[in-house]
Each structure stands twice: as C-alpha cells, then as structure tokens.
Amino acid sequence: GAHLFGQYLIFQGLNIKKIINILDNNPSKQEKRLYGTKFIVKSPKILKDQDNSLVILNAGVYNDEIEKDILENINNKVQIIRF
C-alpha cells in the first residue's frame, strides 16, 4: 500500500523495474505519488481486467484481509507474494 510498508520494500532494494503502480484502498491516497518514489498510487480495482498481474503484499496484520478482498472481489487470477 501507499504507506511505510511499500516505501520500506523499495528503499531496502526491491527491484522496481517491473513495478507499474502502488495500490491502496484509501481514495485520499489514490492518484498521488508515493512519497520519495516515482510511483502513482492506484485503486486495487485496476486489477479487475488484468490477466497477468503480480501483487507484492506487505501490509503486516492486514495481509489476509487485503489478499481475500483482491481474490474474492476484484480478480481471482492475480498472483500474490506476501512479505
């Protein structure tokens, strides 16, 4: 998401060459740049019609809830890697 969890992965050396967007449910964060990066925050709903998406999930205690929402309500074909 568009908070410290995402920034932490990026600043710890995550290879960002294939990252397209940062996702966050919070509308007040969407369409804004993630502080300290070039990435624009988008709604997870952009995954709806994507056939080949990988989500890197690093939201601590919220991982289960976010993964369930993506797979059950947005797109069950999305691959998710959890940290």
Summary of the structure (lengths in Angstrom):
residues: 83
radius of gyration: 11.9
end to end distance: 12.3
largest distance: 31.8
contacts: 200
relative contact order: 0.20
helix: 33%
strand: 17%
